[in-house]
Amino acid sequence: MDSLSPPCDVPRWSKLPSDLLHMVFERLGFSDFQRAKSVCPFWRSASIESAPNNQIPWMILFPEKGKDYCLLFNPEENNKTYRIQDLGVNFANSHCLAICGSWFFMRDPRYKLYIMNLFTRERIDLPSVELQVGMLKIERTTDDMFLVTSKEGIGYKYNQEDLRIDLPFFWIDQKTKDYFVTCYLEGRVTAYAENGDKFWKQADLKITGDVVYKEHKLYLYDYKRDVKVFDFSGDSPRKIVETQVNHDPLCTKGMSRRVYPELGDVWDIKDTHLVVTVKGEFLRVKSIVKSDGDVWSFRIYKMDSSQSEWEKITSLGDEAILLDQRTTVLANAVQGIKRNSIYFSGIHHDYVFHRVWSEKDILNYSLDTHKIERPPPSFFSNVQSSDARWFVPN
């Protein structure tokens, strides 16, 4: 019988070469990546220079106010659910305005705006809503009241408890932490803030539809179905693209009762989103829900090369749409994500005909089968949801 090797000769997992560890880390999904970097201090140190390879969308379910945890649903792990705790009461009482990766654009009950990484707890405070941007001035008069002054035309002032923060949008570079935030304040001013800004700045543009940000360019989709692109890489935004799309003026956003014969019933148009693909092409995604049910359908249109027509398409090929993120990903390069599908959470969108949204409005829609997959009912059974979103953990 051979004698046992001396302890000093026993191979140690903690002594694996860092290059080998990087090769392993970059083949792991998000959950396995988190487990691997917890093996020992050396593995954790090596993980800093790596990142998970497969960015599979997860679902976050926000709890009722006052709770300091959220539920996370991972479709890759046989519908496994995680609880992430110790987020702080302030986070639980805040409202999520937008998401980029694992970073959340939040508004607390006193209208303090901030962005926070769900997993690292890193927080970046944004400029105060007490501001003077262009022709709009907002002052806090008491703890929960604001005085809003508008100088457009005949100036006037009014007191109110809630501020309108319409069409909020947020983007952040996961490595450098450079960010871009924009919103439409009080229906009057497009304000934006970038990394390091202490005050909101005014953009001479009007947000009337969906927004996407990519490589210092802001893509705007308006109710006329046109697309405008503004370059924010300089001192002030500069318009570089403006399409002139042929459109039917009777088919603008807000026309909610349309008949689709191929669906066999009267449906409500829920919303329309602009999506920018991995190749920089424009897609218009229309989400439709039956007014008296919970059956969703989607229509996708692609802008032609002349940028004058929206052409209906029936397939995304190997791409999938993350509708909450307004982008596509290559499914064949991302293990676990389903190609030719749409990941969508309509629970946080506006109401149509007083329809009450529920967990049935969180789904993955296949363009191949025209069928929907939803998280299991057990995911929603033990918490009262105030909001839910798909996001890509990193």
C-alpha positions in Angstrom: 0.0 0.0 0.0 1.5 3.3 -1.1 2.1 5.8 1.7 0.1 9.1 1.6 1.8 12.1 0.1 3.1 14.6 2.6 0.6 17.4 3.1 2.9 19.9 1.4 2.7 17.9 -1.8 -1.1 17.8 -2.0 -2.4 19.9 -4.9 -4.3 23.0 -3.7 -7.2 24.5 -5.6 -6.2 27.9 -4.3 -2.9 27.6 -6.1 -4.3 27.2 -9.6 -2.7 29.6 -12.1 -4.7 32.9 -12.5 -4.8 32.4 -16.3 -6.5 29.0 -15.9 -9.0 30.5 -13.4 -9.9 33.3 -15.8 -10.6 30.7 -18.5 -12.9 28.9 -16.0 -14.7 32.1 -14.8 -15.5 33.3 -18.3 -17.4 30.1 -19.0 -19.6 30.3 -16.0 -23.1 31.7 -15.6 -23.8 34.5 -13.1 -24.8 32.2 -10.2 -21.9 29.8 -10.7 -19.5 32.7 -11.0 -20.6 34.1 -7.6 -20.1 30.7 -6.1 -16.7 30.2 -7.6 -15.3 33.5 -6.4 -16.4 32.6 -2.9 -14.1 29.5 -2.8 -11.2 31.3 -1.3 -9.5 34.8 -1.2 -7.2 33.8 -4.2 -10.2 32.9 -6.4 -12.0 36.1 -5.4 -9.0 38.1 -6.3 -8.7 36.4 -9.7 -12.4 36.9 -10.4 -12.0 40.7 -10.4 -10.4 40.6 -13.9 -13.2 38.2 -15.2 -16.9 38.4 -15.9 -19.7 35.8 -16.4 -19.9 34.8 -20.1 -23.7 34.1 -20.3 -25.9 37.1 -19.5 -29.2 35.4 -19.0 -32.1 37.7 -18.0 -33.3 37.3 -14.4 -36.5 38.6 -12.9 -36.5 40.9 -9.9 -39.6 41.1 -7.8 -39.8 44.1 -5.5 -41.6 43.5 -2.1 -44.2 45.5 -0.3 -43.0 48.7 1.3 -41.0 48.3 4.5 -39.3 45.1 3.6 -35.5 45.1 3.1 -35.3 42.3 0.6 -36.1 41.4 -3.0 -36.8 38.1 -4.8 -34.7 37.1 -7.8 -35.9 34.5 -10.3 -33.3 32.7 -12.4 -34.8 30.7 -15.3 -31.5 29.0 -16.0 -31.5 27.0 -12.7 -34.9 25.2 -13.0 -36.8 28.3 -12.0 -34.8 28.7 -8.8 -35.6 31.7 -6.6 -33.1 33.7 -4.5 -33.7 36.2 -1.8 -31.4 39.2 -1.6 -31.5 40.9 1.8 -30.1 43.8 3.8 -30.8 46.3 1.0 -32.0 48.9 3.6 -35.4 50.2 4.3 -34.7 53.2 2.1 -34.3 51.0 -0.9 -37.4 49.1 -0.1 -39.4 52.3 0.1 -38.0 53.6 -3.1 -39.5 53.3 -6.5 -37.5 51.8 -9.4 -37.5 54.1 -12.4 -35.1 52.2 -14.7 -32.5 49.4 -14.8 -29.2 48.9 -16.6 -27.5 45.6 -15.8 -27.4 45.2 -12.1 -27.7 48.9 -11.5 -31.1 50.4 -10.5 -32.2 54.0 -11.0 -34.3 54.7 -7.9 -36.4 57.5 -6.4 -37.0 57.5 -2.7 -40.2 58.9 -1.0 -38.6 62.3 -0.6 -37.7 62.4 -4.3 -34.0 61.9 -3.8 -32.7 60.2 -6.9 -29.8 57.7 -6.9 -28.4 54.7 -8.7 -27.4 51.5 -6.9 -25.8 48.2 -7.7 -28.1 45.4 -6.4 -25.2 43.0 -5.6 -22.4 45.2 -4.5 -24.6 47.8 -2.7 -22.6 50.6 -4.3 -24.6 53.8 -4.5 -24.2 56.9 -6.5 -26.4 59.9 -5.6 -27.8 62.0 -8.5 -28.3 65.7 -8.6 -31.2 67.1 -6.5 -34.6 67.5 -8.0 -34.6 71.0 -6.4 -33.3 72.7 -9.5 -33.5 75.4 -12.1 -33.2 74.0 -15.6 -34.0 76.3 -18.5 -37.5 77.6 -18.0 -38.3 75.3 -15.0 -37.6 75.9 -11.4 -38.4 73.4 -8.6 -38.1 74.3 -4.9 -38.9 72.2 -1.8 -41.2 74.2 0.4 -41.8 71.6 3.1 -40.7 68.1 3.7 -43.1 66.7 1.1 -44.2 69.7 -1.0 -42.7 71.4 -4.0 -43.1 74.8 -5.5 -42.9 74.6 -9.3 -42.3 77.7 -11.4 -42.7 77.7 -15.1 -41.5 80.7 -17.2 -43.0 79.6 -20.5 -45.2 82.3 -21.9 -47.0 83.8 -18.9 -45.2 82.6 -15.8 -47.0 80.8 -13.1 -46.3 78.9 -9.9 -48.1 76.0 -8.2 -47.6 73.8 -5.2 -47.7 70.0 -5.4 -46.7 66.9 -3.5 -45.6 64.7 -6.4 -43.2 65.6 -9.2 -43.7 64.2 -12.7 -40.7 62.3 -13.8 -41.7 61.0 -17.1 -39.9 58.6 -19.5 -36.9 58.0 -17.1 -33.9 56.4 -18.8 -30.6 55.3 -17.4 -27.4 53.8 -18.7 -24.1 52.9 -17.0 -20.7 51.5 -18.0 -20.3 48.5 -15.7 -16.5 48.9 -15.5 -15.9 52.6 -15.4 -19.1 53.6 -13.7 -19.7 56.4 -16.2 -23.4 56.9 -16.4 -26.1 58.8 -18.3 -29.5 59.6 -16.9 -32.3 61.5 -18.6 -36.0 62.2 -17.9 -38.8 64.6 -18.9 -39.6 66.8 -15.9 -43.1 68.1 -15.2 -43.9 67.6 -18.9 -41.8 70.6 -19.8 -38.0 70.0 -19.7 -35.8 67.2 -20.9 -33.1 67.1 -18.2 -30.0 64.9 -18.2 -27.0 64.2 -16.0 -23.7 62.5 -16.7 -20.9 61.1 -14.6 -19.8 63.7 -12.0 -22.5 66.3 -12.7 -23.7 68.1 -9.6 -26.6 69.7 -11.4 -29.1 68.6 -14.0 -28.6 70.0 -17.6 -31.2 70.8 -20.1 -31.2 69.1 -23.5 -32.8 71.1 -26.4 -35.0 68.2 -27.4 -38.4 66.9 -26.5 -38.9 63.3 -25.4 -42.3 62.1 -26.7 -41.6 58.4 -26.9 -39.1 55.7 -26.2 -35.4 56.2 -25.5 -32.2 54.1 -26.1 -28.6 55.1 -25.3 -25.6 53.5 -27.0 -22.0 54.7 -27.4 -22.8 58.3 -26.4 -25.7 58.4 -28.7 -29.3 58.9 -27.6 -32.0 57.4 -29.8 -35.5 58.9 -29.6 -38.6 57.4 -31.0 -41.7 59.7 -31.2 -45.4 59.2 -31.7 -45.0 59.9 -35.5 -42.8 56.7 -35.7 -39.8 58.8 -36.6 -36.3 58.3 -35.0 -33.9 61.0 -34.1 -30.3 60.4 -32.9 -28.4 62.9 -30.7 -24.6 62.7 -30.0 -23.8 63.5 -26.4 -20.1 63.1 -26.7 -19.5 66.8 -26.8 -20.3 69.7 -24.5 -23.9 69.8 -25.7 -26.1 67.3 -27.5 -26.0 67.4 -31.3 -28.6 65.9 -33.7 -26.9 63.6 -36.2 -29.8 61.6 -37.6 -33.5 62.4 -38.2 -35.6 60.0 -40.1 -38.7 60.9 -42.2 -40.9 57.8 -41.9 -44.1 57.4 -43.8 -46.8 57.0 -41.2 -50.6 56.9 -40.8 -51.6 59.8 -38.5 -54.5 57.8 -37.2 -52.2 55.1 -35.9 -50.3 57.1 -33.3 -49.7 56.0 -29.7 -52.9 56.4 -27.7 -55.2 54.9 -30.3 -56.0 51.9 -28.0 -58.9 50.1 -29.7 -57.7 48.5 -33.0 -59.1 45.4 -34.7 -56.6 42.7 -35.7 -58.5 40.2 -37.9 -55.7 37.6 -37.7 -56.1 37.5 -33.9 -59.9 37.1 -34.2 -60.9 39.7 -31.6 -60.6 43.3 -30.6 -57.3 44.1 -28.9 -55.8 47.0 -27.1 -52.5 48.5 -28.2 -50.5 48.5 -25.0 -47.3 50.4 -25.9 -44.6 50.8 -28.6 -40.9 50.6 -27.9 -37.8 51.5 -29.9 -35.1 48.8 -29.8 -31.6 49.1 -31.1 -30.0 45.8 -32.2 -26.5 44.7 -31.7 -25.8 45.9 -35.2 -27.2 49.4 -34.5 -30.4 48.8 -36.5 -33.8 50.2 -35.4 -36.7 48.0 -34.5 -40.2 49.1 -33.4 -41.8 46.6 -31.1 -45.5 46.9 -30.4 -46.9 45.1 -27.4 -50.6 44.2 -27.5 -52.8 42.8 -24.9 -56.5 41.7 -25.0 -58.6 44.1 -23.1 -60.5 41.5 -21.2 -57.8 38.9 -20.7 -54.1 38.2 -20.1 -53.0 37.1 -23.6 -50.1 39.1 -25.0 -49.0 39.5 -28.6 -46.2 41.4 -30.3 -45.5 43.0 -33.6 -42.0 43.9 -34.8 -41.1 46.4 -37.5 -37.6 47.1 -38.9 -36.6 50.4 -40.5 -35.5 49.9 -44.1 -32.2 51.1 -45.6 -33.7 54.3 -46.8 -35.0 55.1 -43.3 -38.4 55.9 -44.8 -40.5 52.8 -44.1 -41.1 50.4 -41.2 -41.2 46.9 -42.6 -42.9 44.1 -40.5 -40.6 41.2 -39.7 -41.5 37.8 -38.3 -38.1 36.6 -37.0 -35.1 37.9 -35.1 -32.9 35.1 -36.2 -30.4 34.3 -33.4 -31.2 37.4 -31.5 -33.5 38.0 -28.5 -35.1 41.2 -27.4 -34.7 42.4 -23.8 -37.6 44.9 -24.0 -37.0 46.5 -20.6 -33.5 47.3 -21.7 -34.5 48.3 -25.3 -31.7 46.2 -26.8 -31.1 42.8 -28.4 -28.5 40.1 -27.5 -27.0 37.3 -29.6 -28.7 34.2 -28.2 -26.2 31.9 -29.9 -23.4 33.6 -27.9 -25.3 33.6 -24.7 -25.9 30.2 -23.2 -29.4 29.8 -21.8 -31.2 32.7 -23.4 -33.8 31.7 -26.0 -33.3 32.9 -29.6 -36.1 34.7 -31.5 -37.9 35.7 -28.4 -38.9 38.7 -26.3 -38.3 39.1 -22.6 -40.9 41.5 -21.3 -42.4 42.7 -18.0 -45.5 44.8 -18.6 -46.4 45.0 -15.0 -44.9 48.4 -14.5 -46.4 50.1 -17.6 -49.4 52.4 -17.8 -52.9 51.2 -17.5 -55.2 50.7 -20.4 -59.0 50.8 -19.9 -58.4 50.3 -16.1 -57.0 46.9 -16.6 -55.2 45.6 -13.5 -51.8 44.2 -14.2 -50.6 41.1 -12.5 -47.8 38.5 -12.5 -49.3 37.2 -15.8 -47.8 40.2 -17.5 -44.2 39.0 -16.9 -43.3 36.7 -19.7 -41.0 35.4 -22.4 -42.7 35.5 -25.8 -41.5 33.1 -28.5 -41.8 34.4 -32.1 -41.4 30.9 -33.4 -44.4 29.4 -31.6 -46.3 32.6 -30.6 -46.5 31.2 -27.1 -45.6 32.6 -23.8 -43.6 31.3 -20.9 -44.1 32.8 -17.4 -42.3 32.4 -14.1 -43.9 29.7 -11.9 -46.7 30.8 -9.6 -44.6 29.9 -6.5 -42.4 32.9 -7.4 -45.2 35.3 -6.6 -47.0 33.3 -3.8 -45.2 34.7 -0.7 -44.8 38.4 -1.4 -46.9 41.2 -2.5 -45.4 42.7 -5.6 -45.2 46.4 -6.2 -43.1 46.1 -9.4 -41.2 43.5 -11.3 -38.6 43.7 -14.1 -36.4 41.6 -16.3 -32.7 42.5 -15.9 -29.3 41.1 -16.8 -27.2 40.5 -13.7 -23.5 41.2 -13.9 
